[in-house]
């Protein structure tokens, strides 16, 4: 799963299965800002409200099949 820092937009890759069910607060290695990451709840309204408060919401990546 790829996500970016909401402050400096540095990108990071973390497997979704390695993220805990509860929220985590990593610190960006580039700018030093701490931010919150959560897995998507499945409810678009709740997820949007959290994103508007500055939380990074991670969704499962859809598998791409070759055509």
ChimeraX attribute file (.defattr): number of C-alpha atoms within 10 A of each C-alpha:
attribute: neighborCount
match mode: 1-to-1
recipient: residues
	/A:1	14
	/A:2	12
	/A:3	16
	/A:4	13
	/A:5	22
	/A:6	16
	/A:7	14
	/A:8	12
	/A:9	12
	/A:10	13
	/A:11	12
	/A:12	12
	/A:13	9
	/A:14	10
	/A:15	9
	/A:16	14
	/A:17	9
	/A:18	8
	/A:19	15
	/A:20	11
	/A:21	11
	/A:22	8
	/A:23	14
	/A:24	14
	/A:25	13
	/A:26	13
	/A:27	13
	/A:28	19
	/A:29	11
	/A:30	12
	/A:31	12
	/A:32	12
	/A:33	14
	/A:34	15
	/A:35	16
	/A:36	18
	/A:37	22
	/A:38	20
	/A:39	18
	/A:40	17
	/A:41	13
	/A:42	9
	/A:43	8
	/A:44	10
	/A:45	10
	/A:46	12
	/A:47	19
	/A:48	14
	/A:49	11
	/A:50	17
	/A:51	15
	/A:52	10
	/A:53	9
	/A:54	14
	/A:55	18
	/A:56	22
	/A:57	17
	/A:58	17
	/A:59	16
	/A:60	11
	/A:61	9
	/A:62	6
	/A:63	6
	/A:64	6
	/A:65	5
	/A:66	4
	/A:67	3
